[in-house]
Amino acid sequence: MRTIELSPRLHLIGFDFGQAYLWRDADSLTLIDTGTVGSGEVIAEAIRGLGLVPGDLDRVVLTHAHEDHAGAAAEVEAWPGVTVIAHRLDVPVVRGESTAAAPVFDGAPEWERELYANKPALPPAPPARVARELEDDEVLDFGGGARVIGVPGHTAGSIALHLPESGVLFTGDAVANVGGRTTLGVFNTERARAVASLRRLAELDVETACFGHGEPITRGASVALRDAAAAHVAGG
């Protein structure tokens, strides 16, 4: 585990595979994604490292239902007072009522197929109770008002979260930043919609971008997002 302070209110929690984020307001604590199955105690340890206790966590917002983002949702939801929130189109997967759609590689580069074929096998996420189902453009009560941005394509119910007051964007897997290169996220169910979602995020005024995979960008993130979107205008 690694916990990295990105700002006094924002911390990254790194797992063996994937990552999550903690956002701290004066009167509340929000977790963005939960990592894989078994990550609950890692998250609890990160919260304690901030001088808080797991019971101080108010809400979990899932960017989508994949097992590396929602795997520990059931563990964390069991803590007192925690509310799990997700987009309505991914809620059936989080609740265990349906399974996630497989990626479609039409139009994707060959290396992406190879990456998928060799990705680590992750345990499925146990069903979790979702207390609130989101729609696009809702505003959540943290970070001065966190706007929900629908970014379908990776999954039908993928979302990003934009905190205009602080210039922070949580992209989920709509965008990645691996090896210093900001790109469209991989393993999409609808590539054309994923590209459109990337372009939508590139229109935002963002200083800090927090990705589902790869290192965050803490200064001038809008430039990296625009460059990534422009590459897909040119290259599909």
HELIX and SHEET records of a PDB file:
HELIX    1   1 GLY A   40  GLY A   49  1                                  10    
HELIX    2   2 PRO A   54  ASP A   56  5                                   3    
HELIX    3   3 GLU A   67  ALA A   70  1                                   4    
HELIX    4   4 ALA A   73  GLU A   77  1                                   5    
HELIX    5   5 VAL A   91  VAL A   94  1                                   4    
HELIX    6   6 GLU A  110  ALA A  117  1                                   8    
HELIX    7   7 ARG A  191  ALA A  202  1                                  12    
HELIX    8   8 ALA A  221  GLY A  235  1                                  15    
SHEET    1   A 7 ARG A   2  SER A   7  0                                        
SHEET    2   A 7 LEU A  10  GLY A  14 -1                                        
SHEET    3   A 7 GLN A  19  ARG A  24 -1                                        
SHEET    4   A 7 LEU A  29  ILE A  32 -1                                        
SHEET    5   A 7 ARG A  59  VAL A  61  1                                        
SHEET    6   A 7 THR A  83  HIS A  87  1                                        
SHEET    7   A 7 ARG A 132  LEU A 134  1                                        
SHEET    1   B 5 VAL A 139  LEU A 140  0                                        
SHEET    2   B 5 ALA A 146  GLY A 150 -1                                        
SHEET    3   B 5 ILE A 159  LEU A 163 -1                                        
SHEET    4   B 5 VAL A 168  GLY A 172 -1                                        
SHEET    5   B 5 THR A 208  PHE A 211  1                                        
SHEET    1   C 2 VAL A 175  VAL A 178  0                                        
SHEET    2   C 2 ARG A 181  LEU A 184 -1                                        
END                                                                             
